[in-house]
């Protein structure tokens, strides 16, 4: 065998390619807030961590997010093929077949439903309702200029479901946190969508940046993140949060401020830093502060 042939890298395996397709590492955006809801509910419900429930919440969240991302990629594959930014995605290049993507999506859905069933009857009964916005979101860009709102609604379900997983009962505190998460993610989706304005307009893909322009989208994102900060403050007050949680709020507010200084209408060169790095940091930082606060207040780990 020649040296050139030996140097050719092997294509990734099916599982690895599928995990790249659904960007499994981006679970970091949703999981910290689900954990905040879960652990706060445990603190209020008995004062100690139920590790089995926490594990099942993790499995349910990752399963649902994997299903949602796979559906998104499958439904949008033709649009992705015509957008230079997304033309290298696995379903476009053939690294993952549509059949394999559907198989992975259905397995992830089964995992989600299985975890919901193991949590409690209410979680299982409501699980199908959680699936609906996940499937509707990819189609949103075809019929509304506000698909970001559908994404926000889909993400808002996470903390509410996590609280239900612990108590089996409705919680308005979880709804506050859910809205904070949904509006936060909807806001940074506005930022993310600014990079596709030209391609979206050419293909008739609808979004706030495509309809109203990049400056309007960035202003909308700032408003969303201001509302998010207010809701996180409300959540802290509603749950009797202590000092460490409020330190987390200060960190989140500072991170939002930084995010909106590095992305400007005529300079999107640092968009990936704002979208991936800053928003990933926000979730992890607030979770760490909230966890420390709950431990100090008496949560038994």
Number of C-alpha atoms within 10 A of each C-alpha: 5 6 7 7 8 9 8 8 7 7 9 12 10 15 12 11 17 23 14 15 20 23 14 14 10 14 16 17 19 22 22 23 25 28 21 24 28 26 26 25 24 23 19 13 12 12 18 17 18 15 10 11 19 20 12 21 28 20 19 27 24 23 22 24 28 28 27 25 20 27 23 18 21 21 16 16 19 13 17 19 16 15 16 10 12 14 16 14 17 20 24 21 12 10 18 21 16 18 10 15 24 15 14 21 24 17 15 22 22 16 21 26 23 17 24 24 18 15 23 16 13 17 23 18 12 14 20 11 11 18 19 12 19 22 18 17 22 20 16 20 20 13 11 16 17 17 23 24 20 21 22 24 22 25 26 28 22 29 31 25 29 31 28 22 28 22 18 15 12 13 14 12 20 28 20 22 27 29 22 28 30 26 28 26 28 27 27 24 21 26 30 20 18 23 18 19 20 14 17 21 14 12 12 13 20 19 27 24 26 22 17 12 14 23 15 16 25 24 15 19 24 21 15 21 24 17 17 25 21 15 20 23 18 16 20 19 13 13 13 10 17 17 14 18 23 19 16 22 22 14 17 23 18 12 18 22 14 13 22 17 10 14 19 16 14 8 9 17 12 12 19 14 15 23 17 15 12 16 21 18 16 21 20 18 19 24 21 16 21 29 21 17 21 24 16 13 15 12 19 14 13
